[in-house]
C-alpha cells in the first residue's frame, strides 16, 4: 500500500486519543453493511442479496443486528432500520433499485460516526469499486472513527490502484482491513461477509476459527 498523505505522528495521536475516548454501550452488537448502489453496481448488489445470509451464519440470530446503508442516483442516501435476521435483511435489499450517480463514501463514514455515538457498533463493512471524492476528507472522517475504536473493512471489487490507495488508507487509519476481491465471485464475497460478521460478534478470536485466503488476509491486517 502507498504511504498515506498523513504523518505518523498524526496517526499516533489518533490511536492515543482512542485509548481515552468513551465508547457508548448497549445490549446489542451491531454491524453496518454499506454498499455503493449506483447503476454499475447492480450485478454486485444482486450478488450481495443472494449472499445476505452469510452475515448471520457465524452468529446466533440474537447476537447481531445489521443496518444496510447505501447511496445511489443524485445524492440519494439511505440507512435502514436494524435487521436482526437474514429474512429481514433480504426483504430490505430486495426493495432497492440501483441508480446512476457518484460515490458518497463520506456520507457513509459520517453516518457511521453518528451511529457509533449511540450504540454498540462493532464495525463498518463497505463494498465498492470506485471513489470520486477528496481523499483527505475521507481520511479525516476515518480518523474520527478511530476515536471510537471502530474498524472499517473496505471490500474493493476489482483492483483499481487509486481506489486501492484510498480504501487502504481508510482501513489503516481505523485499524480495519482493505481486501480486494474478484468481481462477481460469490465464493470470495461470501467468505468476506462471514469474516466481518465473525469479527463483529466475536472479535479476532472468532475470525481465527474460519478458513480461507481472504479471511487470513483480513486477520493479518488486523494483527499488524
Z-matrix of the N, CA and C atoms (Angstrom, degrees):
N
C 1 1.464
C 2 1.529 1 109.65
N 3 1.334 2 118.19 1 138.36
C 4 1.447 3 120.80 2 176.24
C 5 1.516 4 110.22 3 -69.01
N 6 1.346 5 114.31 4 151.44
C 7 1.454 6 119.25 5 -178.64
C 8 1.516 7 110.75 6 -66.29
N 9 1.302 8 117.36 7 138.35
C 10 1.460 9 122.24 8 -179.55
C 11 1.521 10 110.52 9 -70.44
N 12 1.329 11 116.31 10 151.57
C 13 1.454 12 119.83 11 176.39
C 14 1.514 13 111.01 12 -80.42
N 15 1.317 14 115.76 13 55.02
C 16 1.462 15 121.80 14 177.59
C 17 1.505 16 107.89 15 -150.90
N 18 1.303 17 118.82 16 148.73
C 19 1.455 18 121.72 17 -172.97
C 20 1.513 19 111.77 18 -79.84
N 21 1.349 20 115.03 19 157.45
C 22 1.458 21 119.69 20 177.04
C 23 1.521 22 110.38 21 -62.71
N 24 1.342 23 115.82 22 -34.25
C 25 1.458 24 118.44 23 -179.64
C 26 1.523 25 111.48 24 -65.42
N 27 1.357 26 116.59 25 -35.71
C 28 1.462 27 120.05 26 178.55
C 29 1.515 28 111.25 27 -65.34
N 30 1.343 29 116.27 28 -43.94
C 31 1.458 30 119.81 29 177.52
C 32 1.518 31 110.10 30 -63.24
N 33 1.345 32 115.90 31 -40.44
C 34 1.455 33 119.77 32 178.73
C 35 1.513 34 112.38 33 -61.90
N 36 1.329 35 115.91 34 -38.42
C 37 1.464 36 120.13 35 178.27
C 38 1.526 37 111.28 36 -64.42
N 39 1.338 38 116.67 37 -38.77
C 40 1.464 39 120.26 38 177.12
C 41 1.521 40 110.29 39 -60.49
N 42 1.321 41 115.46 40 -47.05
C 43 1.465 42 119.88 41 -175.47
C 44 1.522 43 111.60 42 -69.17
N 45 1.338 44 117.04 43 -36.12
C 46 1.469 45 119.84 44 176.84
C 47 1.527 46 110.38 45 -66.29
N 48 1.331 47 115.99 46 -41.39
C 49 1.465 48 119.65 47 178.67
C 50 1.518 49 111.34 48 -64.40
N 51 1.337 50 115.87 49 -33.62
C 52 1.462 51 120.20 50 -178.56
C 53 1.518 52 112.01 51 -61.12
N 54 1.328 53 116.89 52 -30.62
C 55 1.457 54 120.48 53 -178.97
C 56 1.529 55 111.75 54 -67.89
N 57 1.332 56 116.24 55 -24.17
C 58 1.466 57 120.06 56 -175.59
C 59 1.525 58 112.58 57 -105.21
N 60 1.339 59 116.51 58 -10.05
C 61 1.467 60 120.50 59 -172.52
C 62 1.524 61 110.49 60 -80.01
N 63 1.317 62 119.27 61 129.06
C 64 1.462 63 121.44 62 -179.41
C 65 1.524 64 111.87 63 -70.47
N 66 1.322 65 117.55 64 137.94
C 67 1.460 66 122.72 65 178.86
C 68 1.516 67 109.16 66 -112.90
N 69 1.340 68 118.59 67 124.55
C 70 1.457 69 121.11 68 179.65
C 71 1.526 70 111.80 69 -59.93
N 72 1.322 71 116.68 70 150.98
C 73 1.459 72 121.64 71 179.04
C 74 1.521 73 110.33 72 -128.75
N 75 1.325 74 117.20 73 142.72
C 76 1.446 75 121.46 74 167.95
C 77 1.521 76 107.17 75 -147.75
N 78 1.290 77 117.63 76 -169.80
C 79 1.465 78 120.16 77 -169.74
C 80 1.517 79 114.18 78 -90.64
N 81 1.339 80 119.05 79 -2.35
C 82 1.454 81 119.90 80 -173.83
C 83 1.526 82 111.86 81 -125.14
N 84 1.324 83 115.48 82 133.92
C 85 1.450 84 121.04 83 176.15
C 86 1.522 85 109.40 84 -78.86
N 87 1.323 86 116.32 85 132.97
C 88 1.457 87 119.86 86 -173.95
C 89 1.525 88 112.01 87 -130.09
N 90 1.330 89 114.47 88 146.60
C 91 1.456 90 123.13 89 179.78
C 92 1.522 91 108.70 90 -134.89
N 93 1.325 92 116.81 91 130.35
C 94 1.459 93 120.30 92 173.06
C 95 1.523 94 108.46 93 -94.74
N 96 1.335 95 115.52 94 126.59
C 97 1.455 96 122.60 95 177.17
C 98 1.523 97 106.83 96 -112.18
N 99 1.337 98 116.45 97 108.93
C 100 1.458 99 121.70 98 -173.17
C 101 1.522 100 110.57 99 -113.81
N 102 1.340 101 115.23 100 141.00
C 103 1.457 102 120.19 101 -179.65
C 104 1.525 103 111.94 102 -139.77
N 105 1.309 104 114.12 103 147.37
C 106 1.454 105 122.41 104 169.12
C 107 1.529 106 106.76 105 -75.62
N 108 1.333 107 117.10 106 119.27
C 109 1.462 108 121.42 107 -179.08
C 110 1.523 109 111.41 108 -114.26
N 111 1.354 110 116.48 109 30.69
C 112 1.445 111 119.16 110 172.62
C 113 1.527 112 109.36 111 -71.82
N 114 1.324 113 117.23 112 167.54
C 115 1.462 114 121.36 113 -167.55
C 116 1.525 115 113.70 114 -56.17
N 117 1.332 116 117.65 115 -40.80
C 118 1.463 117 120.41 116 -177.14
C 119 1.523 118 112.49 117 -67.43
N 120 1.312 119 116.65 118 -12.28
C 121 1.463 120 121.12 119 -175.39
C 122 1.526 121 112.66 120 -93.05
N 123 1.318 122 118.12 121 3.87
C 124 1.466 123 120.06 122 -176.07
C 125 1.535 124 113.36 123 -56.36
N 126 1.340 125 119.62 124 -45.23
C 127 1.475 126 118.16 125 178.27
C 128 1.527 127 113.13 126 -58.15
N 129 1.334 128 116.74 127 -38.80
C 130 1.459 129 119.88 128 179.33
C 131 1.523 130 110.99 129 -71.89
N 132 1.330 131 116.56 130 -36.38
C 133 1.470 132 119.33 131 176.57
C 134 1.531 133 109.80 132 -61.86
N 135 1.318 134 115.94 133 -44.65
C 136 1.463 135 119.76 134 178.61
C 137 1.528 136 110.76 135 -61.56
N 138 1.331 137 116.20 136 -38.73
C 139 1.462 138 120.29 137 178.47
C 140 1.520 139 110.63 138 -65.73
N 141 1.322 140 116.26 139 -44.27
C 142 1.464 141 120.02 140 179.07
C 143 1.527 142 111.03 141 -62.77
N 144 1.321 143 116.51 142 -38.58
C 145 1.462 144 120.03 143 178.35
C 146 1.523 145 110.92 144 -62.12
N 147 1.328 146 116.71 145 -41.21
C 148 1.468 147 120.02 146 180.00
C 149 1.524 148 112.34 147 -70.33
N 150 1.339 149 116.69 148 -22.02
C 151 1.467 150 120.73 149 -177.40
C 152 1.527 151 112.73 150 -109.24
N 153 1.325 152 117.36 151 11.45
C 154 1.464 153 120.79 152 -173.98
C 155 1.520 154 113.37 153 -54.74
N 156 1.322 155 116.97 154 -33.89
C 157 1.469 156 120.59 155 -175.81
C 158 1.521 157 112.49 156 -66.02
N 159 1.343 158 117.26 157 -18.48
C 160 1.464 159 119.94 158 179.81
C 161 1.521 160 111.58 159 -61.84
N 162 1.323 161 117.00 160 -23.65
C 163 1.459 162 120.04 161 178.87
C 164 1.526 163 112.24 162 -70.17
N 165 1.324 164 117.03 163 -14.92
C 166 1.457 165 120.61 164 -177.05
C 167 1.532 166 113.05 165 -113.95
N 168 1.342 167 117.97 166 -3.09
C 169 1.463 168 119.60 167 -173.72
C 170 1.518 169 113.67 168 -73.27
N 171 1.326 170 117.99 169 -24.07
C 172 1.462 171 120.27 170 -176.72
C 173 1.522 172 112.86 171 -97.56
N 174 1.332 173 117.25 172 5.70
C 175 1.466 174 120.09 173 -178.98
C 176 1.519 175 110.07 174 -140.50
N 177 1.318 176 116.16 175 150.31
C 178 1.452 177 119.50 176 171.38
C 179 1.516 178 108.35 177 -64.38
N 180 1.304 179 116.21 178 147.86
C 181 1.456 180 121.57 179 -173.07
C 182 1.524 181 112.09 180 -53.33
N 183 1.322 182 117.20 181 -39.22
C 184 1.455 183 119.06 182 -174.75
C 185 1.524 184 112.85 183 -78.25
N 186 1.349 185 117.64 184 -7.10
C 187 1.454 186 120.45 185 -176.31
C 188 1.517 187 114.23 186 -83.14
N 189 1.313 188 118.24 187 -21.31
C 190 1.451 189 120.21 188 -169.48
C 191 1.526 190 112.27 189 -136.69
N 192 1.326 191 115.61 190 137.77
C 193 1.460 192 122.21 191 171.07
C 194 1.521 193 107.43 192 -122.87
N 195 1.321 194 115.93 193 136.03
C 196 1.461 195 121.51 194 -176.51
C 197 1.523 196 109.49 195 -117.12
N 198 1.313 197 115.59 196 129.91
C 199 1.460 198 120.79 197 173.56
C 200 1.529 199 108.70 198 -105.70
N 201 1.306 200 116.76 199 126.70
C 202 1.457 201 122.08 200 177.39
C 203 1.527 202 109.09 201 -88.79
N 204 1.334 203 115.60 202 125.92
C 205 1.456 204 122.13 203 177.79
C 206 1.528 205 107.65 204 -123.11
N 207 1.324 206 117.20 205 134.76
C 208 1.461 207 118.87 206 178.94
C 209 1.528 208 110.65 207 -155.02
N 210 1.314 209 114.62 208 159.00
C 211 1.455 210 121.15 209 176.00
C 212 1.524 211 109.04 210 -132.09
N 213 1.335 212 114.80 211 157.11
C 214 1.463 213 120.43 212 -178.03
C 215 1.527 214 108.52 213 -167.48
N 216 1.323 215 116.75 214 173.81
C 217 1.453 216 122.11 215 170.88
C 218 1.514 217 114.60 216 53.95
N 219 1.322 218 115.75 217 -148.96
C 220 1.464 219 122.54 218 -177.93
C 221 1.532 220 109.21 219 -88.10
N 222 1.320 221 114.62 220 77.32
C 223 1.461 222 123.04 221 175.87
C 224 1.516 223 113.77 222 67.75
N 225 1.331 224 117.49 223 25.84
C 226 1.457 225 120.57 224 169.76
C 227 1.521 226 108.95 225 -71.93
N 228 1.313 227 115.72 226 131.77
C 229 1.463 228 120.78 227 -179.81
C 230 1.524 229 108.13 228 -140.68
N 231 1.338 230 115.76 229 132.09
C 232 1.465 231 119.78 230 -174.77
C 233 1.530 232 111.00 231 -134.80
N 234 1.296 233 115.83 232 140.25
C 235 1.469 234 123.08 233 171.08
C 236 1.526 235 106.28 234 -129.50
N 237 1.312 236 118.06 235 118.47
C 238 1.453 237 122.16 236 -174.57
C 239 1.518 238 111.60 237 -82.41
N 240 1.328 239 115.56 238 177.76
C 241 1.453 240 120.96 239 172.03
C 242 1.538 241 108.40 240 -68.84
N 243 1.312 242 116.83 241 171.03
C 244 1.464 243 121.51 242 179.80
C 245 1.529 244 109.70 243 -82.23
N 246 1.329 245 116.17 244 124.64
C 247 1.460 246 122.47 245 178.61
C 248 1.524 247 109.48 246 -99.37
N 249 1.325 248 117.79 247 125.69
C 250 1.463 249 120.28 248 179.06
C 251 1.523 250 112.10 249 -108.78
N 252 1.337 251 116.35 250 18.08
C 253 1.461 252 120.36 251 176.16
C 254 1.517 253 109.44 252 -149.65
N 255 1.331 254 115.95 253 156.16
C 256 1.450 255 120.58 254 179.07
C 257 1.525 256 111.14 255 -63.87
N 258 1.326 257 117.42 256 -37.50
C 259 1.462 258 120.60 257 -178.72
C 260 1.529 259 111.39 258 -66.00
N 261 1.323 260 116.42 259 -37.64
C 262 1.459 261 119.65 260 178.37
C 263 1.519 262 111.92 261 -65.60
N 264 1.332 263 116.45 262 -42.24
C 265 1.456 264 120.45 263 178.56
C 266 1.524 265 110.85 264 -65.56
N 267 1.315 266 116.93 265 -39.63
C 268 1.467 267 120.82 266 179.77
C 269 1.525 268 110.68 267 -60.66
N 270 1.302 269 117.69 268 -46.26
C 271 1.460 270 120.72 269 -179.55
C 272 1.526 271 111.01 270 -59.73
N 273 1.327 272 115.91 271 -38.21
C 274 1.461 273 119.85 272 178.92
C 275 1.522 274 111.06 273 -66.75
N 276 1.327 275 117.48 274 -45.53
C 277 1.461 276 121.41 275 -176.18
C 278 1.523 277 111.82 276 -68.68
N 279 1.308 278 117.26 277 -33.34
C 280 1.466 279 120.26 278 -178.08
C 281 1.524 280 113.05 279 -68.46
N 282 1.315 281 117.20 280 -18.58
C 283 1.468 282 120.81 281 -178.85
C 284 1.534 283 112.69 282 -87.22
N 285 1.331 284 117.18 283 -7.00
C 286 1.461 285 121.07 284 -173.84
C 287 1.525 286 111.34 285 -89.62
N 288 1.323 287 116.38 286 134.64
C 289 1.451 288 123.02 287 173.26
C 290 1.525 289 109.20 288 -114.39
N 291 1.323 290 116.87 289 131.74
C 292 1.456 291 121.26 290 179.34
C 293 1.529 292 110.03 291 -76.52
N 294 1.340 293 116.05 292 140.14
C 295 1.457 294 121.70 293 -179.73
C 296 1.519 295 109.69 294 -134.76
N 297 1.316 296 116.78 295 145.35
C 298 1.464 297 121.50 296 -179.15
C 299 1.527 298 110.95 297 -60.11
N 300 1.322 299 116.34 298 142.22
C 301 1.457 300 121.17 299 -179.57
C 302 1.510 301 111.11 300 176.56
N 303 1.326 302 116.56 301 -170.14
C 304 1.455 303 121.99 302 179.58
C 305 1.528 304 109.80 303 -110.60
N 306 1.318 305 115.52 304 167.36
C 307 1.460 306 119.45 305 -177.05
C 308 1.527 307 111.48 306 -70.86
N 309 1.333 308 115.60 307 149.64
C 310 1.467 309 122.97 308 178.01
C 311 1.530 310 109.87 309 -134.69
N 312 1.310 311 115.55 310 47.93
C 313 1.460 312 120.34 311 -178.02
C 314 1.520 313 110.83 312 -63.44
N 315 1.328 314 117.59 313 -33.07
C 316 1.466 315 120.10 314 179.31
C 317 1.525 316 110.83 315 -61.91
N 318 1.325 317 117.46 316 -35.99
C 319 1.467 318 120.19 317 178.89
C 320 1.533 319 110.49 318 -71.22
N 321 1.321 320 116.67 319 -34.19
C 322 1.465 321 119.85 320 175.67
C 323 1.527 322 109.88 321 -61.84
N 324 1.324 323 116.58 322 -46.08
C 325 1.462 324 120.39 323 -178.70
C 326 1.526 325 111.38 324 -67.61
N 327 1.328 326 117.09 325 -40.46
C 328 1.468 327 120.52 326 178.83
C 329 1.528 328 110.97 327 -63.30
N 330 1.311 329 115.82 328 -43.18
C 331 1.470 330 119.93 329 177.71
C 332 1.522 331 110.62 330 -61.99
N 333 1.311 332 117.14 331 -40.41
C 334 1.461 333 120.95 332 -179.60
C 335 1.524 334 111.26 333 -63.93
N 336 1.313 335 116.43 334 -37.20
C 337 1.470 336 120.27 335 176.10
C 338 1.527 337 110.10 336 -60.47
N 339 1.325 338 116.67 337 -44.59
C 340 1.462 339 120.42 338 179.04
C 341 1.523 340 111.33 339 -61.78
N 342 1.327 341 117.21 340 -42.37
C 343 1.462 342 120.30 341 179.42
C 344 1.528 343 111.31 342 -67.00
N 345 1.312 344 116.64 343 -36.07
C 346 1.464 345 120.44 344 -179.63
C 347 1.530 346 111.53 345 -64.84
N 348 1.310 347 116.56 346 -25.61
C 349 1.462 348 120.89 347 178.76
C 350 1.525 349 112.44 348 -76.90
N 351 1.354 350 116.97 349 -14.08
C 352 1.454 351 120.32 350 -171.61
C 353 1.518 352 115.63 351 -116.20
N 354 1.339 353 118.34 352 -17.43
C 355 1.460 354 118.56 353 -171.70
C 356 1.525 355 111.30 354 -149.68
N 357 1.321 356 115.62 355 174.57
C 358 1.456 357 121.39 356 178.23
C 359 1.524 358 108.29 357 -82.85
N 360 1.303 359 115.20 358 73.24
C 361 1.452 360 122.26 359 178.68
C 362 1.526 361 108.66 360 -85.36
N 363 1.319 362 116.39 361 124.95
C 364 1.459 363 120.85 362 -173.95
C 365 1.518 364 113.97 363 -97.61
N 366 1.336 365 118.07 364 -27.74
C 367 1.459 366 119.29 365 -176.69
C 368 1.518 367 110.36 366 -168.70
N 369 1.331 368 114.26 367 160.47
C 370 1.461 369 122.80 368 169.47
C 371 1.517 370 107.54 369 -118.58
N 372 1.317 371 116.75 370 127.62
C 373 1.465 372 122.00 371 173.40
C 374 1.521 373 107.63 372 -112.77
N 375 1.334 374 116.49 373 121.55
C 376 1.456 375 120.92 374 -179.13
C 377 1.521 376 109.81 375 -118.21
N 378 1.343 377 116.17 376 137.50
C 379 1.461 378 121.88 377 179.05
C 380 1.521 379 108.71 378 -121.79
N 381 1.331 380 116.33 379 123.87
C 382 1.455 381 120.44 380 179.37
C 383 1.513 382 110.98 381 -167.32
N 384 1.326 383 116.07 382 175.15
C 385 1.464 384 120.37 383 -179.45
C 386 1.515 385 112.74 384 -134.08
N 387 1.344 386 117.28 385 5.39
C 388 1.456 387 119.93 386 -175.65
C 389 1.524 388 110.71 387 -147.09
N 390 1.335 389 114.85 388 160.71
C 391 1.466 390 121.36 389 174.22
C 392 1.525 391 107.46 390 -147.81
N 393 1.334 392 115.76 391 118.23
C 394 1.460 393 121.79 392 -179.25
C 395 1.521 394 111.15 393 -117.30
N 396 1.332 395 116.11 394 26.84
C 397 1.459 396 121.58 395 -176.67
C 398 1.523 397 110.92 396 -119.46
N 399 1.317 398 115.65 397 166.30
C 400 1.451 399 121.51 398 179.75
C 401 1.527 400 109.95 399 -70.64
N 402 1.326 401 118.00 400 120.15
C 403 1.472 402 119.73 401 -177.46
C 404 1.525 403 113.71 402 -56.39
N 405 1.327 404 117.77 403 -39.03
C 406 1.462 405 119.75 404 -177.12
C 407 1.529 406 111.46 405 -59.59
N 408 1.324 407 116.11 406 -39.57
C 409 1.470 408 119.69 407 177.98
C 410 1.528 409 110.45 408 -61.17
N 411 1.320 410 116.46 409 -42.88
C 412 1.461 411 121.18 410 179.94
C 413 1.525 412 110.75 411 -66.97
N 414 1.331 413 117.16 412 -40.00
C 415 1.467 414 119.98 413 179.37
C 416 1.531 415 111.34 414 -66.13
N 417 1.333 416 116.69 415 -37.84
C 418 1.466 417 119.67 416 177.98
C 419 1.532 418 110.72 417 -62.24
N 420 1.327 419 116.55 418 -42.41
C 421 1.469 420 120.56 419 178.54
C 422 1.529 421 110.72 420 -67.77
N 423 1.319 422 116.46 421 -39.06
C 424 1.469 423 119.57 422 176.95
C 425 1.521 424 110.80 423 -61.75
N 426 1.334 425 116.11 424 -38.04
C 427 1.455 426 119.41 425 177.06
C 428 1.518 427 112.30 426 -62.03
N 429 1.322 428 117.46 427 -36.53
C 430 1.457 429 120.16 428 176.64
C 431 1.530 430 111.18 429 -66.39
N 432 1.330 431 116.65 430 -37.89
C 433 1.469 432 119.44 431 177.07
C 434 1.519 433 110.99 432 -65.01
N 435 1.318 434 116.78 433 -31.63
C 436 1.469 435 120.06 434 178.49
C 437 1.521 436 111.19 435 -61.39
N 438 1.332 437 116.94 436 -30.66
C 439 1.459 438 120.18 437 178.87
C 440 1.526 439 112.12 438 -64.71
N 441 1.318 440 116.64 439 -23.88
C 442 1.464 441 121.51 440 177.68
C 443 1.532 442 112.18 441 -95.66
N 444 1.333 443 115.57 442 7.23
C 445 1.473 444 121.24 443 -178.19
C 446 1.539 445 109.91 444 53.24
N 447 1.334 446 114.86 445 43.44
C 448 1.456 447 121.09 446 -176.69
C 449 1.535 448 109.48 447 -109.84
N 450 1.322 449 118.06 448 106.59
C 451 1.465 450 119.95 449 179.92
C 452 1.515 451 112.60 450 -73.20
N 453 1.329 452 115.53 451 144.43
C 454 1.457 453 121.73 452 175.88
C 455 1.530 454 107.87 453 -111.24
N 456 1.323 455 115.69 454 127.34
C 457 1.458 456 122.23 455 178.14
C 458 1.524 457 107.62 456 -102.97
N 459 1.320 458 116.42 457 109.07
C 460 1.454 459 122.45 458 -177.72
C 461 1.525 460 108.59 459 -98.20
N 462 1.318 461 115.86 460 105.47
C 463 1.464 462 121.81 461 179.83
C 464 1.527 463 108.29 462 -97.12
N 465 1.305 464 115.69 463 109.45
C 466 1.460 465 121.93 464 -174.13
C 467 1.520 466 110.92 465 -99.13
N 468 1.314 467 115.75 466 119.41
C 469 1.460 468 119.68 467 175.37
C 470 1.525 469 108.03 468 -83.26
N 471 1.326 470 116.39 469 117.73
C 472 1.459 471 120.47 470 -176.51
C 473 1.520 472 111.36 471 97.07
N 474 1.344 473 115.39 472 -170.99
C 475 1.465 474 119.44 473 -172.74
C 476 1.527 475 112.37 474 -136.89
N 477 1.338 476 117.04 475 35.88
C 478 1.461 477 120.28 476 176.99
C 479 1.533 478 109.60 477 -61.18
N 480 1.348 479 118.68 478 122.44
C 481 1.469 480 121.47 479 -175.32
C 482 1.528 481 114.05 480 -60.49
N 483 1.328 482 117.28 481 -41.48
C 484 1.456 483 119.81 482 -179.78
C 485 1.521 484 111.20 483 -65.70
N 486 1.318 485 116.41 484 -45.31
C 487 1.461 486 120.51 485 178.06
C 488 1.524 487 110.24 486 -61.52
N 489 1.320 488 116.74 487 -39.79
C 490 1.459 489 120.89 488 178.50
C 491 1.522 490 111.46 489 -60.99
N 492 1.333 491 116.65 490 -39.29
C 493 1.462 492 119.96 491 179.29
C 494 1.527 493 111.29 492 -64.54
N 495 1.326 494 116.14 493 -46.60
C 496 1.471 495 120.03 494 -178.12
C 497 1.530 496 110.88 495 -68.74
N 498 1.330 497 116.72 496 -47.73
C 499 1.464 498 119.91 497 179.14
C 500 1.533 499 110.67 498 -60.98
N 501 1.328 500 115.62 499 -40.85
C 502 1.457 501 119.15 500 178.65
C 503 1.514 502 112.27 501 -64.52
N 504 1.327 503 116.51 502 -35.78
C 505 1.462 504 120.09 503 178.11
C 506 1.511 505 112.51 504 -65.02
N 507 1.329 506 116.68 505 -42.46
C 508 1.469 507 120.73 506 177.65
C 509 1.523 508 110.45 507 -61.82
N 510 1.324 509 115.59 508 -44.96
C 511 1.465 510 119.84 509 179.93
C 512 1.524 511 111.37 510 -63.24
N 513 1.320 512 116.63 511 -43.12
C 514 1.461 513 120.22 512 -178.39
C 515 1.521 514 112.15 513 -62.86
N 516 1.327 515 116.84 514 -44.14
C 517 1.455 516 120.40 515 -178.11
C 518 1.519 517 113.08 516 -66.51
N 519 1.310 518 117.76 517 -24.99
C 520 1.469 519 121.28 518 -177.96
C 521 1.531 520 112.29 519 -103.06
N 522 1.333 521 117.00 520 6.35
C 523 1.469 522 120.47 521 -175.78
C 524 1.524 523 111.16 522 59.10
N 525 1.327 524 115.49 523 36.68
C 526 1.453 525 121.19 524 177.58
C 527 1.516 526 111.10 525 -102.04
N 528 1.336 527 116.55 526 -138.50
C 529 1.462 528 120.51 527 -178.93
C 530 1.525 529 109.84 528 -153.06
N 531 1.313 530 114.42 529 146.73
C 532 1.470 531 121.82 530 175.90
C 533 1.518 532 107.72 531 -118.57
N 534 1.332 533 116.78 532 117.24
C 535 1.462 534 121.53 533 -176.71
C 536 1.536 535 109.42 534 -128.12
N 537 1.339 536 118.11 535 112.50
C 538 1.470 537 119.89 536 171.52
C 539 1.527 538 109.95 537 -77.28
N 540 1.328 539 116.41 538 146.33
C 541 1.462 540 119.42 539 175.89
C 542 1.524 541 109.36 540 -139.21
N 543 1.304 542 115.73 541 160.08
C 544 1.457 543 122.13 542 -175.56
C 545 1.523 544 110.79 543 -70.97
N 546 1.341 545 118.37 544 130.11
C 547 1.467 546 120.32 545 177.87
C 548 1.526 547 111.91 546 -54.94
N 549 1.327 548 116.06 547 131.87
C 550 1.456 549 121.46 548 175.76
C 551 1.515 550 115.67 549 80.55
N 552 1.337 551 118.01 550 3.66
C 553 1.460 552 120.13 551 -177.86
C 554 1.524 553 110.52 552 -85.26
N 555 1.326 554 116.53 553 105.29
C 556 1.464 555 120.99 554 -179.83
C 557 1.524 556 110.77 555 -65.57
N 558 1.326 557 117.05 556 -38.25
C 559 1.462 558 120.30 557 -177.67
C 560 1.516 559 111.33 558 -64.57
N 561 1.337 560 116.52 559 -45.52
C 562 1.463 561 120.25 560 -179.25
C 563 1.521 562 111.21 561 -67.85
N 564 1.321 563 116.74 562 -42.26
C 565 1.459 564 121.08 563 -179.28
C 566 1.525 565 110.54 564 -63.96
N 567 1.326 566 116.46 565 -44.16
C 568 1.464 567 120.46 566 179.81
C 569 1.522 568 110.81 567 -61.18
N 570 1.324 569 116.63 568 -40.35
C 571 1.467 570 120.42 569 179.79
C 572 1.528 571 111.00 570 -62.31
N 573 1.335 572 116.83 571 -41.42
C 574 1.453 573 120.43 572 179.78
C 575 1.525 574 111.99 573 -66.61
N 576 1.318 575 116.93 574 -39.52
C 577 1.465 576 120.03 575 178.62
C 578 1.525 577 111.01 576 -64.62
N 579 1.320 578 117.10 577 -42.40
C 580 1.469 579 119.92 578 177.92
C 581 1.519 580 111.19 579 -62.58
N 582 1.327 581 116.05 580 -40.07
C 583 1.464 582 120.05 581 -177.09
C 584 1.529 583 111.98 582 -66.15
N 585 1.330 584 116.89 583 -43.85
C 586 1.460 585 118.60 584 -178.02
C 587 1.520 586 110.88 585 -70.95
N 588 1.330 587 117.92 586 -33.56
C 589 1.462 588 120.52 587 176.11
C 590 1.522 589 110.42 588 -66.97
N 591 1.328 590 116.10 589 -39.10
C 592 1.458 591 120.15 590 177.32
C 593 1.518 592 110.34 591 -62.15
N 594 1.328 593 117.23 592 -42.69
C 595 1.455 594 119.98 593 178.86
C 596 1.527 595 111.00 594 -62.70
N 597 1.319 596 116.84 595 -43.96
C 598 1.461 597 120.34 596 -177.14
C 599 1.519 598 112.09 597 -60.51
N 600 1.323 599 117.02 598 -36.70
C 601 1.467 600 120.23 599 -175.59
C 602 1.525 601 113.80 600 -96.32
N 603 1.347 602 117.10 601 -20.80
C 604 1.463 603 118.07 602 -175.70
C 605 1.505 604 116.08 603 -140.78
N 606 1.333 605 117.49 604 4.20
C 607 1.451 606 120.46 605 178.07
C 608 1.529 607 113.06 606 69.76
N 609 1.316 608 115.57 607 -162.58
C 610 1.463 609 121.66 608 -176.93
C 611 1.518 610 111.61 609 -60.14
N 612 1.320 611 117.36 610 -36.83
C 613 1.472 612 120.10 611 -179.05
C 614 1.526 613 111.41 612 -60.25
N 615 1.332 614 117.18 613 -35.27
C 616 1.462 615 120.32 614 179.20
C 617 1.523 616 111.22 615 -69.83
N 618 1.327 617 117.13 616 -36.55
C 619 1.467 618 120.44 617 178.58
C 620 1.516 619 110.67 618 -66.20
N 621 1.324 620 117.01 619 -34.40
C 622 1.460 621 120.61 620 -179.19
C 623 1.528 622 112.42 621 -60.82
N 624 1.307 623 117.12 622 -22.97
C 625 1.468 624 120.82 623 -178.62
C 626 1.526 625 112.17 624 -81.57
N 627 1.327 626 116.56 625 -10.85
C 628 1.456 627 120.82 626 -178.83
C 629 1.524 628 110.93 627 -93.23
N 630 1.317 629 116.25 628 163.79
C 631 1.451 630 121.81 629 179.25
C 632 1.523 631 109.33 630 -124.49
N 633 1.332 632 115.24 631 153.37
C 634 1.453 633 119.65 632 175.77
C 635 1.519 634 111.65 633 137.69
N 636 1.313 635 115.64 634 150.81
C 637 1.464 636 122.52 635 -178.54
C 638 1.523 637 111.58 636 -59.43
N 639 1.324 638 117.07 637 -47.46
C 640 1.452 639 120.12 638 -176.05
C 641 1.523 640 111.61 639 -73.33
N 642 1.305 641 116.08 640 -32.18
C 643 1.460 642 119.97 641 175.44
C 644 1.519 643 110.17 642 -61.69
N 645 1.326 644 116.87 643 -41.84
C 646 1.458 645 120.94 644 179.39
C 647 1.525 646 111.29 645 -67.50
N 648 1.324 647 117.42 646 -38.60
C 649 1.466 648 120.17 647 176.81
C 650 1.522 649 110.66 648 -61.74
N 651 1.302 650 115.93 649 -43.03
C 652 1.460 651 120.76 650 178.97
C 653 1.520 652 110.30 651 -63.48
N 654 1.312 653 116.54 652 -43.86
C 655 1.461 654 121.52 653 -179.13
C 656 1.512 655 111.13 654 -63.12
N 657 1.324 656 117.58 655 -41.33
C 658 1.456 657 121.34 656 -179.93
C 659 1.521 658 111.23 657 -63.38
N 660 1.334 659 117.11 658 -39.21
C 661 1.467 660 119.43 659 179.38
C 662 1.525 661 111.35 660 -69.33
N 663 1.312 662 117.27 661 -36.55
C 664 1.459 663 119.86 662 179.01
C 665 1.521 664 111.47 663 -68.16
N 666 1.317 665 117.40 664 -29.44
C 667 1.457 666 121.47 665 -179.62
C 668 1.520 667 112.16 666 -78.91
N 669 1.340 668 117.47 667 -27.62
C 670 1.464 669 121.08 668 -173.38
C 671 1.520 670 112.25 669 -75.12
